[in-house]
Amino acid sequence: MSLSPYVEKETTVRMAELKVYLSEDLDRRFRMLAMSVYGYGRGSLSEAAVDALTKWCEGHEASKLDQPPREALSHSNSDPVSRAEERPDAISSGTKENSGSSLPVS
């Protein structure tokens, strides 16, 4: 333990895991660009994903402020997390084939 007055306290950031389904083309493009920007080391895909998701959220949050609130969804279960858990095999293209990459996502 350091007694230096200039040492900042350690903070622990809890990380969540997000599983997404992408087309093979988008997966390849994302991986290539992420590694070219953030390097080929561990965590480069996560850094790129955090950057992309942060920008996406900021853009949608800003546009949401300009719009009146939407009516309640007709789904009896409108929680997106619950809906995603109910359909683990669903992919955006609407096909049943697995379009995920065999490469691990970090």
Secondary structure by P-SEA (a helix, b strand, c coil): cccccccccbbbbbbbbbbbbbcaaaaaaaaaaaaaacccccaaaaaaaaaaaaaaaaaaaaaaaacccccccccccccaaaaaaacccccccccccccccccccc
